[in-house]
Amino acid sequence: MATRGIFLLLVVIIILSFAACEDTKSQAAEPMAPATATLSPAPASADVYLASGLIVVENQLDVAALREGVISRIAADTGKLVHKGELLASIDDRQLSAQHDSAEAKVSSIGFDEKNWEAKVRMEEVDFERAQKLMDARVITPQQLDHARFQLVATRNELERERQDRINAQAELHALELELEKTRITAPFEGIVARRYVRAGQKIAVGDRLFWITATAPLRVKFTLPERFIGQIRTGGLVMVISPDPDRVECSARVIQVSPVVDPSSATIEVLAKLQTPTGTLRPGMTVNIRIVNRS
């Protein structure tokens, strides 16, 4: 009897379990009430690309020696702000100066000789005119008139020779003046002395690097972009330049040049942009980040 009671109890429990499951299914089948909140439209998508590039300037070069010699003076050192034409260093020019003075004296001497021949030409012209009048009056013979004519031609030729000698002497003087200019190492543009490679007393040869001069403005940023940006980035567009300092200062830059070809080795295009309002922390040669936003 006890076993039969336990069996009936199990049957009752199973029946109640099935009833509970049917009730749960009926509740799940009922439709949910519609939501009352209204969804806002999705914002316009934006493709943000971050590139890296270098801060550059247009004027930046090594100043090289144009003639050999010994550095006699250093007038500018690293970090000095120089103007165009300002003296950076000088080469010993004593021998060249002596040659220049000699050439200058030669030009002056030839100039005096030229004036003397000009006076002789005028005198021979007067003599020839007088000889013509005497010939017309049959006072002198034709041979005497020819002699006066030949004398005038010879004197004019001597004058022309002196003029050519003067031109040659002036050319030699000008060449020495150019060589003297080469002994003065000057700044090719306004900028700052970034490096100095020589010292006083050092012997240099033609082509040796002497100074590295770099301009400080206008600042530009050069960077590359994947070729998919062809047609998306154009001259006149704006990009954002992010400085590498901890404050991550941003400034805008306007695109001034986009490479018309794709580099086949990297599948990129080169872009050059000019900084609009550069911060004081940016310097030529620094690596910065460039943010490009293309809205669809």
ChimeraX attribute file (.defattr): number of C-alpha atoms within 10 A of each C-alpha:
attribute: neighborCount
match mode: 1-to-1
recipient: residues
	/A:1	6
	/A:2	6
	/A:3	7
	/A:4	8
	/A:5	9
	/A:6	10
	/A:7	11
	/A:8	10
	/A:9	10
	/A:10	10
	/A:11	10
	/A:12	10
	/A:13	10
	/A:14	10
	/A:15	10
	/A:16	10
	/A:17	10
	/A:18	10
	/A:19	10
	/A:20	10
	/A:21	10
	/A:22	10
	/A:23	10
	/A:24	10
	/A:25	10
	/A:26	9
	/A:27	9
	/A:28	9
	/A:29	8
	/A:30	8
	/A:31	7
	/A:32	7
	/A:33	6
	/A:34	6
	/A:35	6
	/A:36	6
	/A:37	6
	/A:38	6
	/A:39	6
	/A:40	6
	/A:41	6
	/A:42	6
	/A:43	6
	/A:44	7
	/A:45	9
	/A:46	10
	/A:47	9
	/A:48	11
	/A:49	12
	/A:50	13
	/A:51	15
	/A:52	16
	/A:53	19
	/A:54	18
	/A:55	21
	/A:56	24
	/A:57	19
	/A:58	12
	/A:59	15
	/A:60	18
	/A:61	13
	/A:62	17
	/A:63	20
	/A:64	16
	/A:65	20
	/A:66	18
	/A:67	16
	/A:68	16
	/A:69	18
	/A:70	18
	/A:71	22
	/A:72	17
	/A:73	17
	/A:74	17
	/A:75	14
	/A:76	19
	/A:77	18
	/A:78	14
	/A:79	13
	/A:80	15
	/A:81	17
	/A:82	22
	/A:83	14
	/A:84	11
	/A:85	13
	/A:86	17
	/A:87	17
	/A:88	21
	/A:89	22
	/A:90	21
	/A:91	25
	/A:92	18
	/A:93	19
	/A:94	10
	/A:95	9
	/A:96	15
	/A:97	15
	/A:98	11
	/A:99	16
	/A:100	20
	/A:101	13
	/A:102	13
	/A:103	19
	/A:104	17
	/A:105	14
	/A:106	17
	/A:107	20
	/A:108	15
	/A:109	12
	/A:110	19
	/A:111	17
	/A:112	13
	/A:113	16
	/A:114	21
	/A:115	14
	/A:116	13
	/A:117	20
	/A:118	18
	/A:119	14
	/A:120	17
	/A:121	21
	/A:122	14
	/A:123	13
	/A:124	21
	/A:125	19
	/A:126	14
	/A:127	16
	/A:128	21
	/A:129	14
	/A:130	14
	/A:131	22
	/A:132	20
	/A:133	13
	/A:134	16
	/A:135	16
	/A:136	12
	/A:137	9
	/A:138	10
	/A:139	11
	/A:140	14
	/A:141	12
	/A:142	15
	/A:143	10
	/A:144	15
	/A:145	20
	/A:146	14
	/A:147	13
	/A:148	20
	/A:149	18
	/A:150	14
	/A:151	17
	/A:152	21
	/A:153	15
	/A:154	13
	/A:155	20
	/A:156	19
	/A:157	14
	/A:158	18
	/A:159	21
	/A:160	15
	/A:161	14
	/A:162	21
	/A:163	18
	/A:164	14
	/A:165	17
	/A:166	21
	/A:167	15
	/A:168	13
	/A:169	20
	/A:170	18
	/A:171	14
	/A:172	18
	/A:173	21
	/A:174	15
	/A:175	13
	/A:176	19
	/A:177	15
	/A:178	11
	/A:179	17
	/A:180	20
	/A:181	15
	/A:182	17
	/A:183	22
	/A:184	21
	/A:185	23
	/A:186	21
	/A:187	23
	/A:188	19
	/A:189	16
	/A:190	18
	/A:191	20
	/A:192	21
	/A:193	20
	/A:194	18
	/A:195	16
	/A:196	19
	/A:197	13
	/A:198	16
	/A:199	15
	/A:200	14
	/A:201	14
	/A:202	12
	/A:203	15
	/A:204	19
	/A:205	13
	/A:206	11
	/A:207	12
	/A:208	17
	/A:209	16
	/A:210	20
	/A:211	25
	/A:212	18
	/A:213	26
	/A:214	25
	/A:215	21
	/A:216	18
	/A:217	16
	/A:218	15
	/A:219	20
	/A:220	22
	/A:221	26
	/A:222	20
	/A:223	19
	/A:224	20
	/A:225	20
	/A:226	15
	/A:227	17
	/A:228	11
	/A:229	13
	/A:230	16
	/A:231	7
	/A:232	11
	/A:233	18
	/A:234	15
	/A:235	13
	/A:236	13
	/A:237	13
	/A:238	20
	/A:239	19
	/A:240	18
	/A:241	26
	/A:242	20
	/A:243	20
	/A:244	15
	/A:245	10
	/A:246	6
	/A:247	8
	/A:248	12
	/A:249	14
	/A:250	17
	/A:251	16
	/A:252	18
	/A:253	23
	/A:254	19
	/A:255	21
	/A:256	15
	/A:257	15
	/A:258	16
	/A:259	13
	/A:260	10
	/A:261	12
	/A:262	15
	/A:263	14
	/A:264	9
	/A:265	6
	/A:266	11
	/A:267	13
	/A:268	19
	/A:269	20
	/A:270	17
	/A:271	20
	/A:272	22
	/A:273	26
	/A:274	23
	/A:275	22
	/A:276	14
	/A:277	12
	/A:278	20
	/A:279	12
	/A:280	6
	/A:281	10
	/A:282	18
	/A:283	16
	/A:284	18
	/A:285	12
	/A:286	14
	/A:287	19
	/A:288	21
	/A:289	19
	/A:290	25
	/A:291	17
	/A:292	18
	/A:293	16
	/A:294	12
	/A:295	10
	/A:296	7
